[in-house]
Amino acid sequence: MKKISGWDFWGVVISGLCVVHCLAIPLVLLLFPVIGLEIFPREDITHAVLLAFILGVAGLAFVSGYRVHGQWRPVAWLVAGLVIIVYATFFAHAQLGHNWEPVIAIAGSLCLIRAHYLNHKCKKCEREHAHNHEH
């Protein structure tokens, strides 16, 4: 299989950044208590910006991916991931507490990474590619 490229590559990168952000910020705050929150942008703004990038890249990747491949499985993973990330961004903190917000966001990001992987990997295209090389 060829490596992931195009919008799916950027979708994996941005979703991965979301995971890194969710894991790194608490560690940085623990390691540098003297600095505190003053040096970091407001958390809700950071989440909104990451969400905007995720939505934009996912939209570009999946519209073009669906047009080429016509597969629903990646779209299902996309929808699940986006619903989970939107919930984590706007509702998890108030409903479940601050500690669950990054856990839920990471789960959503992993769903999106899976969606981008499936969007890029098309069994129909792989069969056609293999068939074309047999002749």
ABEGO torsion letter per residue (X at the ends): XBBBBEAAAAAAAAAAAAAAAAAAAAAAAAABAAAEAAABBBAAAAAAAAAAAAAAAAAAAAAAAAAAAGBAAAAAAAAAAAAAAAAAAAAAAAAAEAAAAAAAAAAAAAAAAAAAAAAABBAAAAAAAAAAAAX
